Amino acid sequence: MSIWKFSIQDDVVKSGDTERKKLTKDGCNEPFKGRFWCPKRQWFRSSPCPFINRNECECYELMCGCL
């Protein structure tokens, strides 16, 4: 029995046993079945992240203490 896993390695998105080419530059908001991947939280969001890139996300976290 295997556990389903979503991951991004280099330019490849892996979801379970399937693979595809990454659509976004840094993996933020990578679409998957109507959800959007957040590499910072390692989980899916129901709507796209409001930040333009990961640097903006990390700056916000530094200023506010959390996401």
C-alpha positions as a Python dict, from the first residue, in 0.01 Angstrom:
ca = {
    (1, 'M'): (0, 0, 0),
    (2, 'S'): (142, 340, -96),
    (3, 'I'): (54, 690, 17),
    (4, 'W'): (-28, 951, -246),
    (5, 'K'): (227, 1231, -251),
    (6, 'F'): (251, 1565, -437),
    (7, 'S'): (598, 1706, -496),
    (8, 'I'): (795, 1934, -727),
    (9, 'Q'): (1150, 1836, -819),
    (10, 'D'): (1342, 2050, -1068),
    (11, 'D'): (1095, 2108, -1356),
    (12, 'V'): (876, 1802, -1287),
    (13, 'V'): (552, 1791, -1087),
    (14, 'K'): (480, 1449, -940),
    (15, 'S'): (138, 1356, -808),
    (16, 'G'): (116, 994, -704),
    (17, 'D'): (242, 786, -996),
    (18, 'T'): (191, 1056, -1261),
    (19, 'E'): (436, 1324, -1372),
    (20, 'R'): (411, 1644, -1577),
    (21, 'K'): (621, 1949, -1656),
    (22, 'K'): (601, 2235, -1406),
    (23, 'L'): (386, 2527, -1531),
    (24, 'T'): (504, 2799, -1295),
    (25, 'K'): (856, 2938, -1250),
    (26, 'D'): (908, 2865, -880),
    (27, 'G'): (628, 2618, -799),
    (28, 'C'): (401, 2873, -628),
    (29, 'N'): (36, 2843, -734),
    (30, 'E'): (109, 2528, -933),
    (31, 'P'): (-244, 2422, -1045),
    (32, 'F'): (-373, 2075, -961),
    (33, 'K'): (-739, 1971, -998),
    (34, 'G'): (-883, 2314, -914),
    (35, 'R'): (-643, 2378, -625),
    (36, 'F'): (-313, 2567, -606),
    (37, 'W'): (7, 2431, -450),
    (38, 'C'): (185, 2639, -187),
    (39, 'P'): (548, 2521, -153),
    (40, 'K'): (589, 2722, 167),
    (41, 'R'): (310, 2537, 348),
    (42, 'Q'): (352, 2215, 149),
    (43, 'W'): (-24, 2205, 95),
    (44, 'F'): (-300, 2316, -143),
    (45, 'R'): (-497, 2641, -138),
    (46, 'S'): (-851, 2678, -274),
    (47, 'S'): (-755, 3007, -444),
    (48, 'P'): (-428, 3135, -593),
    (49, 'C'): (-181, 3292, -353),
    (50, 'P'): (-196, 3675, -354),
    (51, 'F'): (185, 3711, -357),
    (52, 'I'): (368, 3766, -686),
    (53, 'N'): (660, 3538, -598),
    (54, 'R'): (819, 3347, -310),
    (55, 'N'): (1038, 3641, -214),
    (56, 'E'): (730, 3855, -153),
    (57, 'C'): (578, 3571, 50),
    (58, 'E'): (892, 3536, 263),
    (59, 'C'): (913, 3915, 320),
    (60, 'Y'): (551, 3918, 437),
    (61, 'E'): (623, 3632, 675),
    (62, 'L'): (929, 3813, 815),
    (63, 'M'): (728, 4133, 875),
    (64, 'C'): (416, 3967, 1019),
    (65, 'G'): (558, 3654, 1181),
    (66, 'C'): (334, 3408, 996),
    (67, 'L'): (133, 3351, 679),
}
